[in-house]
Amino acid sequence: MDNSKVAIRTYFKKLGLEPELADIYLSLHAHGPQSISELSRNSNVERTRIYRLIDKLMESNLIEVETQAKRGIIKAAPISNVRILINQREAELKNLQDELELIEQALARNSLSNPDTRIQFYHGPAGIRQMMWNELNAESEVLAYANRILEEATGKAYINHWTDEFEKRGLRSRLLINDDFVKSWEAGARNGIATDRRVKNTDYVRIPEAVFKIQHLCDVYDNVVAYYHWSDGDVFGIEIYNNDIANSQRQFFELLWQQVKDNPRF
């Protein structure tokens, strides 16, 4: 491949154009106007491929098509026409630059993209297992309330493994539970789904529905609030990473805890 062909191919690539477009243009420049068949033979580009590339060459103002004797003849346009393409790209980049500020403003208003807040969604048993494993990195006490056992989503073996890790890492937690949780535990024990282990360094306290009606599972630790929710037999999870939200949930938990801390343990 001679130096001029390499230079043209390289330049076309910088413009975002395929190397075959450079081959077609070089063939037209070297051999003059040609039919599709002639162009395919001279450029070593398949006819079917040339048909697909013609529109792109015309959009780039690099070729012109004339009709002679009921057949299309393709000829090279001046290479200076590339300036038109470059000007178009400059205009597009200018528009993108102008729109970037609007995008930045929109994202700044979106809590999902706020630098102080990160939200992570999970789905299915694998997602719930990941959420629970994330909790094992907690540096603070885990505060939680629950209306059912997580074995229903993760399986008994995983809970046993998770419990081993929780205890090995010396983590601590307080858990508010309701009657639905107890029923879920008992049903799980009968069906062989639930483990009969109590997690060490975890305080289980029942909370009456009159004080607070638990309708989902929630864990609060560090700057994280994690929710677990079942819907139509499927399980979903969400983690919200935000210091202010986590601290608010922590305060809410402590208010509830003060009301029931002397209740019988589970």
DRENDO-1510 file (C-alpha; in Angstrom, 1 decimal, always signed):
<recs>
REC; n; res; u; v; w
REC; 1; MET; +0.0; +0.0; +0.0 .
REC; 2; ASP; +1.6; +3.3; -1.1 .
REC; 3; ASN; +2.0; +6.3; +1.2 .
REC; 4; SER; -0.8; +8.3; -0.3 .
REC; 5; LYS; -3.3; +5.5; +0.2 .
REC; 6; VAL; -2.2; +5.1; +3.8 .
REC; 7; ALA; -2.5; +8.9; +4.3 .
REC; 8; ILE; -6.0; +9.0; +2.8 .
REC; 9; ARG; -7.2; +6.0; +4.8 .
REC; 10; THR; -5.8; +7.5; +8.0 .
REC; 11; TYR; -7.4; +10.8; +7.4 .
REC; 12; PHE; -10.8; +9.2; +6.5 .
REC; 13; LYS; -10.6; +7.2; +9.7 .
REC; 14; LYS; -10.1; +10.4; +11.7 .
REC; 15; LEU; -13.3; +11.7; +10.0 .
REC; 16; GLY; -15.1; +8.6; +11.2 .
REC; 17; LEU; -15.3; +7.1; +7.7 .
REC; 18; GLU; -14.6; +3.4; +6.9 .
REC; 19; PRO; -11.3; +2.5; +5.1 .
REC; 20; GLU; -13.4; +1.2; +2.2 .
REC; 21; LEU; -14.7; +4.7; +1.6 .
REC; 22; ALA; -11.1; +5.8; +1.1 .
REC; 23; ASP; -10.5; +3.0; -1.3 .
REC; 24; ILE; -13.5; +3.9; -3.4 .
REC; 25; TYR; -12.6; +7.6; -3.4 .
REC; 26; LEU; -9.0; +6.8; -4.4 .
REC; 27; SER; -10.2; +4.6; -7.2 .
REC; 28; LEU; -12.5; +7.3; -8.6 .
REC; 29; HIS; -9.7; +9.8; -8.3 .
REC; 30; ALA; -7.3; +7.5; -10.1 .
REC; 31; HIS; -9.5; +6.1; -12.8 .
REC; 32; GLY; -12.2; +8.8; -13.3 .
REC; 33; PRO; -16.0; +8.3; -13.4 .
REC; 34; GLN; -17.0; +4.7; -13.2 .
REC; 35; SER; -20.0; +2.4; -13.0 .
REC; 36; ILE; -20.6; +0.3; -9.9 .
REC; 37; SER; -19.1; -2.8; -11.6 .
REC; 38; GLU; -16.0; -0.9; -12.7 .
REC; 39; LEU; -15.6; +0.7; -9.3 .
REC; 40; SER; -15.8; -2.7; -7.6 .
REC; 41; ARG; -13.1; -4.1; -9.8 .
REC; 42; ASN; -10.8; -1.1; -9.5 .
REC; 43; SER; -11.2; -0.6; -5.7 .
REC; 44; ASN; -11.4; -4.3; -4.7 .
REC; 45; VAL; -14.6; -3.5; -2.8 .
REC; 46; GLU; -17.6; -5.8; -3.3 .
REC; 47; ARG; -20.5; -4.5; -5.4 .
REC; 48; THR; -23.0; -5.1; -2.6 .
REC; 49; ARG; -20.8; -3.2; -0.2 .
REC; 50; ILE; -20.4; -0.3; -2.6 .
REC; 51; TYR; -24.2; +0.0; -2.8 .
REC; 52; ARG; -24.4; +0.3; +0.9 .
REC; 53; LEU; -21.6; +2.9; +1.1 .
REC; 54; ILE; -22.8; +5.2; -1.8 .
REC; 55; ASP; -25.2; +7.1; +0.5 .
REC; 56; LYS; -22.5; +7.7; +3.1 .
REC; 57; LEU; -20.1; +9.1; +0.4 .
REC; 58; MET; -22.9; +11.3; -1.0 .
REC; 59; GLU; -23.7; +12.6; +2.5 .
REC; 60; SER; -20.0; +13.4; +3.0 .
REC; 61; ASN; -20.0; +15.3; -0.4 .
REC; 62; LEU; -17.2; +13.1; -1.7 .
REC; 63; ILE; -18.9; +11.8; -4.8 .
REC; 64; GLU; -21.4; +12.8; -7.4 .
REC; 65; VAL; -23.7; +10.4; -9.3 .
REC; 66; GLU; -24.7; +11.0; -12.9 .
REC; 67; THR; -27.0; +9.0; -15.1 .
REC; 68; GLN; -25.6; +8.1; -18.5 .
REC; 69; ALA; -27.3; +5.7; -20.9 .
REC; 70; LYS; -29.7; +4.6; -18.1 .
REC; 71; ARG; -26.9; +3.6; -15.8 .
REC; 72; GLY; -25.4; +5.4; -12.8 .
REC; 73; ILE; -21.9; +6.8; -13.2 .
REC; 74; ILE; -20.0; +7.8; -10.1 .
REC; 75; LYS; -17.3; +10.4; -10.0 .
REC; 76; ALA; -15.1; +11.9; -7.3 .
REC; 77; ALA; -16.0; +15.3; -6.0 .
REC; 78; PRO; -13.2; +17.7; -5.1 .
REC; 79; ILE; -11.4; +16.6; -1.9 .
REC; 80; SER; -11.9; +20.2; -0.7 .
REC; 81; ASN; -15.5; +19.2; -0.1 .
REC; 82; VAL; -14.3; +17.5; +3.0 .
REC; 83; ARG; -14.3; +21.0; +4.5 .
REC; 84; ILE; -18.1; +20.8; +4.3 .
REC; 85; LEU; -18.1; +17.7; +6.4 .
REC; 86; ILE; -15.6; +19.2; +8.9 .
REC; 87; ASN; -17.8; +22.3; +9.2 .
REC; 88; GLN; -20.8; +20.1; +9.9 .
REC; 89; ARG; -18.9; +18.2; +12.6 .
REC; 90; GLU; -17.8; +21.6; +14.1 .
REC; 91; ALA; -21.5; +22.7; +14.2 .
REC; 92; GLU; -22.5; +19.4; +15.8 .
REC; 93; LEU; -19.8; +19.7; +18.4 .
REC; 94; LYS; -20.9; +23.3; +19.1 .
REC; 95; ASN; -24.5; +22.1; +19.6 .
REC; 96; LEU; -23.3; +19.3; +21.9 .
REC; 97; GLN; -21.3; +21.8; +23.9 .
REC; 98; ASP; -24.3; +24.1; +24.2 .
REC; 99; GLU; -26.5; +21.2; +25.3 .
REC; 100; LEU; -24.0; +19.9; +27.8 .
REC; 101; GLU; -24.8; +22.6; +30.3 .
REC; 102; LEU; -28.5; +21.7; +30.1 .
REC; 103; ILE; -27.7; +18.0; +30.7 .
REC; 104; GLU; -25.5; +18.9; +33.7 .
REC; 105; GLN; -28.3; +20.9; +35.2 .
REC; 106; ALA; -30.8; +18.1; +34.6 .
REC; 107; LEU; -28.5; +15.6; +36.2 .
REC; 108; ALA; -27.8; +17.9; +39.2 .
REC; 109; ARG; -31.6; +17.9; +39.8 .
REC; 110; ASN; -31.7; +14.1; +39.6 .
REC; 111; SER; -31.1; +12.5; +42.9 .
REC; 112; LEU; -29.8; +9.4; +41.2 .
REC; 113; SER; -26.9; +11.4; +39.8 .
REC; 114; ASN; -26.3; +13.7; +42.8 .
REC; 115; PRO; -22.7; +13.3; +44.0 .
REC; 116; ASP; -24.0; +13.1; +47.6 .
REC; 117; THR; -26.5; +10.4; +46.7 .
REC; 118; ARG; -26.2; +7.0; +45.0 .
REC; 119; ILE; -29.1; +4.6; +44.4 .
REC; 120; GLN; -28.6; +1.0; +43.5 .
REC; 121; PHE; -31.4; -1.3; +42.4 .
REC; 122; TYR; -31.5; -5.1; +42.8 .
REC; 123; HIS; -33.8; -7.8; +41.6 .
REC; 124; GLY; -34.2; -11.5; +42.4 .
REC; 125; PRO; -32.4; -13.8; +44.8 .
REC; 126; ALA; -28.9; -13.0; +43.4 .
REC; 127; GLY; -29.6; -9.3; +44.0 .
REC; 128; ILE; -30.7; -9.8; +47.5 .
REC; 129; ARG; -27.7; -11.9; +48.3 .
REC; 130; GLN; -25.5; -9.1; +47.0 .
REC; 131; MET; -27.3; -6.5; +49.2 .
REC; 132; MET; -26.7; -8.7; +52.3 .
REC; 133; TRP; -23.1; -9.2; +51.4 .
REC; 134; ASN; -22.7; -5.5; +51.1 .
REC; 135; GLU; -24.0; -5.1; +54.6 .
REC; 136; LEU; -21.1; -7.2; +55.9 .
REC; 137; ASN; -18.8; -4.3; +55.2 .
REC; 138; ALA; -20.7; -2.1; +57.7 .
REC; 139; GLU; -18.6; -0.1; +60.1 .
REC; 140; SER; -21.5; +0.9; +62.3 .
REC; 141; GLU; -24.2; -1.0; +64.1 .
REC; 142; VAL; -26.9; -2.4; +61.8 .
REC; 143; LEU; -30.4; -1.2; +62.6 .
REC; 144; ALA; -33.2; -3.1; +61.0 .
REC; 145; TYR; -36.9; -3.9; +61.0 .
REC; 146; ALA; -38.4; -6.9; +59.2 .
REC; 147; ASN; -41.8; -8.6; +58.6 .
REC; 148; ARG; -40.4; -11.8; +57.0 .
REC; 149; ILE; -37.3; -13.9; +56.9 .
REC; 150; LEU; -34.8; -13.3; +54.1 .
REC; 151; GLU; -34.3; -17.1; +53.6 .
REC; 152; GLU; -37.4; -16.9; +51.4 .
REC; 153; ALA; -35.3; -15.0; +48.9 .
REC; 154; THR; -31.7; -16.2; +49.5 .
REC; 155; GLY; -32.1; -19.8; +50.7 .
REC; 156; LYS; -31.1; -21.4; +54.0 .
REC; 157; ALA; -27.5; -22.2; +53.0 .
REC; 158; TYR; -26.7; -18.7; +52.1 .
REC; 159; ILE; -28.1; -17.3; +55.4 .
REC; 160; ASN; -26.0; -19.7; +57.3 .
REC; 161; HIS; -22.9; -18.6; +55.4 .
REC; 162; TRP; -23.8; -15.0; +55.8 .
REC; 163; THR; -24.4; -15.5; +59.5 .
REC; 164; ASP; -21.0; -17.0; +59.9 .
REC; 165; GLU; -19.4; -14.0; +58.2 .
REC; 166; PHE; -21.5; -11.5; +60.3 .
REC; 167; GLU; -20.3; -13.1; +63.5 .
REC; 168; LYS; -16.7; -13.6; +62.3 .
REC; 169; ARG; -16.5; -9.9; +61.5 .
REC; 170; GLY; -17.8; -8.9; +64.9 .
REC; 171; LEU; -20.7; -7.0; +63.6 .
REC; 172; ARG; -23.6; -5.9; +65.8 .
REC; 173; SER; -27.3; -5.3; +65.0 .
REC; 174; ARG; -30.7; -4.5; +66.5 .
REC; 175; LEU; -33.8; -5.9; +64.8 .
REC; 176; LEU; -37.4; -4.9; +65.2 .
REC; 177; ILE; -39.8; -7.6; +64.2 .
REC; 178; ASN; -43.5; -8.1; +64.1 .
REC; 179; ASP; -45.9; -11.1; +64.3 .
REC; 180; ASP; -45.6; -11.6; +60.5 .
REC; 181; PHE; -41.9; -12.1; +60.9 .
REC; 182; VAL; -42.5; -14.8; +63.6 .
REC; 183; LYS; -45.0; -16.6; +61.4 .
REC; 184; SER; -42.6; -16.5; +58.5 .
REC; 185; TRP; -39.8; -17.9; +60.7 .
REC; 186; GLU; -42.0; -20.7; +62.0 .
REC; 187; ALA; -43.3; -21.6; +58.5 .
REC; 188; GLY; -39.8; -21.6; +57.2 .
REC; 189; ALA; -38.7; -23.9; +60.0 .
REC; 190; ARG; -41.4; -26.3; +59.2 .
REC; 191; ASN; -40.6; -26.3; +55.6 .
REC; 192; GLY; -36.9; -26.6; +56.1 .
REC; 193; ILE; -36.3; -23.2; +54.6 .
REC; 194; ALA; -35.3; -21.2; +57.7 .
REC; 195; THR; -32.3; -21.7; +59.9 .
REC; 196; ASP; -32.9; -22.1; +63.6 .
REC; 197; ARG; -29.9; -19.9; +64.4 .
REC; 198; ARG; -30.1; -16.6; +66.1 .
REC; 199; VAL; -27.4; -14.2; +64.9 .
REC; 200; LYS; -24.9; -13.5; +67.7 .
REC; 201; ASN; -24.7; -9.8; +68.8 .
REC; 202; THR; -28.2; -9.2; +67.4 .
REC; 203; ASP; -31.0; -8.1; +69.6 .
REC; 204; TYR; -34.5; -9.2; +68.3 .
REC; 205; VAL; -37.4; -7.2; +69.8 .
REC; 206; ARG; -41.1; -7.5; +68.8 .
REC; 207; ILE; -42.9; -4.2; +68.0 .
REC; 208; PRO; -46.7; -4.1; +68.2 .
REC; 209; GLU; -48.5; -3.0; +65.1 .
REC; 210; ALA; -50.1; -0.2; +67.1 .
REC; 211; VAL; -46.7; +1.3; +67.5 .
REC; 212; PHE; -45.4; +0.7; +64.0 .
REC; 213; LYS; -46.7; -1.4; +61.2 .
REC; 214; ILE; -43.8; -3.1; +59.4 .
REC; 215; GLN; -44.6; -3.6; +55.7 .
REC; 216; HIS; -41.2; -4.4; +54.3 .
REC; 217; LEU; -37.6; -5.1; +55.4 .
REC; 218; CYS; -35.2; -2.3; +56.0 .
REC; 219; ASP; -31.5; -2.1; +57.1 .
REC; 220; VAL; -29.7; +1.0; +58.1 .
REC; 221; TYR; -25.9; +1.1; +58.5 .
REC; 222; ASP; -23.1; +3.6; +57.8 .
REC; 223; ASN; -24.6; +5.9; +55.1 .
REC; 224; VAL; -26.8; +3.2; +53.6 .
REC; 225; VAL; -30.5; +2.6; +53.8 .
REC; 226; ALA; -31.4; -0.8; +52.2 .
REC; 227; TYR; -35.0; -1.8; +51.5 .
REC; 228; TYR; -36.2; -5.3; +50.6 .
REC; 229; HIS; -39.7; -5.8; +49.1 .
REC; 230; TRP; -41.7; -8.7; +47.7 .
REC; 231; SER; -44.3; -8.1; +44.9 .
REC; 232; ASP; -46.3; -10.8; +43.2 .
REC; 233; GLY; -43.9; -13.5; +44.3 .
REC; 234; ASP; -40.8; -11.6; +43.1 .
REC; 235; VAL; -38.3; -9.8; +45.3 .
REC; 236; PHE; -36.7; -6.5; +44.8 .
REC; 237; GLY; -34.1; -4.4; +46.7 .
REC; 238; ILE; -32.8; -0.9; +46.7 .
REC; 239; GLU; -29.9; +0.7; +48.5 .
REC; 240; ILE; -29.8; +4.5; +49.1 .
REC; 241; TYR; -26.3; +5.9; +49.8 .
REC; 242; ASN; -26.8; +9.2; +51.5 .
REC; 243; ASN; -25.6; +10.4; +55.0 .
REC; 244; ASP; -28.6; +12.6; +55.7 .
REC; 245; ILE; -31.2; +10.0; +54.7 .
REC; 246; ALA; -29.4; +7.3; +56.7 .
REC; 247; ASN; -29.1; +9.5; +59.8 .
REC; 248; SER; -32.9; +10.3; +59.6 .
REC; 249; GLN; -33.7; +6.6; +59.4 .
REC; 250; ARG; -31.4; +6.0; +62.3 .
REC; 251; GLN; -33.2; +8.6; +64.4 .
REC; 252; PHE; -36.6; +7.1; +63.4 .
REC; 253; PHE; -35.4; +3.6; +64.5 .
REC; 254; GLU; -34.1; +4.9; +67.9 .
REC; 255; LEU; -37.5; +6.5; +68.6 .
REC; 256; LEU; -39.2; +3.2; +68.0 .
REC; 257; TRP; -36.6; +1.3; +70.0 .
REC; 258; GLN; -37.1; +3.5; +73.0 .
REC; 259; GLN; -40.8; +2.6; +73.0 .
REC; 260; VAL; -40.2; -1.2; +72.8 .
REC; 261; LYS; -36.7; -1.9; +74.1 .
REC; 262; ASP; -38.2; -3.5; +77.3 .
REC; 263; ASN; -40.5; -5.9; +75.3 .
REC; 264; PRO; -39.8; -9.6; +75.4 .
REC; 265; ARG; -37.0; -10.8; +73.1 .
REC; 266; PHE; -37.5; -13.2; +70.3 .
</recs>
